[in-house]
Amino acid sequence: MKMRMILMCSNIHKYGEKIKKVIEDKLGYEVYYIPPNSTDKYEYKNLFEKLLSNLILRPFLDKSLKEIRRDKDIINKIKGFEKFELVLAIFADYHSKGVLEYLQQQNKIMYCHFWDSFSYLPKQTEYLKYFQYKSSFDPKEAKEYGMKFIPNFYFEDDVVQEQGFEYDAFTILRYDERFPQAEKLAKYFHEFGIKYLFIVITKENIKSDYIDIRNEEITLARVYDYYSKSRCIVEIGHNAEEEKQGGLTFRALEALGNKKKIITNYKFIKDYDFYDKENIYIFGDNNLDKIDDFLLLPYKNLDDKLYEKYNSESWIKEILQSGQTHC
């Protein structure tokens, strides 16, 4: 009989659907997937309902009528799934505490994984209490909160074929505190004739002479297409100088999976077993002039076991297996 489980995960860039497919295709599980927006949007029937929700329910129950109806709908769907052995929540704070409390009462294996830092999203710590087993992509936070360290991954089925280099360096990021660092690096590339494409996604009215500012989201398939045309992937980290985050993001692992060189300001990348100075350049304000020499070096192929270790199948296997052994 197939193992049956519930997967609760953000579907940004279709990650939730992709993880569901990996679990089903590679491990043979039966998966009931609950994305954050898994219910129809509830509309208040009249002004009385709206007042009831905002003036009574919200202050006393810390929930709106919309949230109560949403929780009831999701719980009914879970009941319809019937027998399951495991709940895996990723980005647990995207989901209702009411639903997590219900699942906790079912006495099933409750596992959560974090692929964003608590220093960046501190609200995540409120959700630790619902789970028996916990893991994080950040080794520092894993140690501090008694979790298992499991690095991020790349989807091996999405790896692209190289199409010939249009860019020496490529990155894409949202507009946030990383923007000044990205613009400084882009300006250097521009001035020294290094071919690059830096894309920043924002709804704000931002201007830049060196960065391509876009208002619309870009699909993961399109991002991988840019990877295929780029010699090197640039990873500009959140709070890299303060070293608040201690785990590598998806971009670094996607670069690994696509066999691309990496330029990053995350110094701790040296702690990972795939670090090689021929493939990875750690930049700061005082060593930008050495990037040119780094880009001239060809990519150095690594042991196949390293590429396998960081793919999505290995990642999900480690999570599900550790739920049986790690507390």
TAWONOR-V336852 format. One record per helix or strand of 3 or more residues. SS is the DSSP state (H for helix, E for strand). FROM is the first residue (numbers start at 1). TO is the last residue. If there is no record, write none. Layout:
BEGIN
[[SS FROM TO] [SS FROM TO]]
END
This chain:
BEGIN
[[E 4 9] [H 12 27] [E 30 34] [H 47 61] [H 65 81] [E 86 90] [H 92 94] [H 97 104] [E 109 114] [H 122 130] [E 133 136] [H 139 144] [H 156 158] [E 169 174] [H 179 191] [E 196 201] [E 212 214] [H 220 228] [E 232 235] [H 250 257] [E 261 264] [H 267 271] [E 280 282] [H 288 296] [H 304 309] [H 312 325]]
END
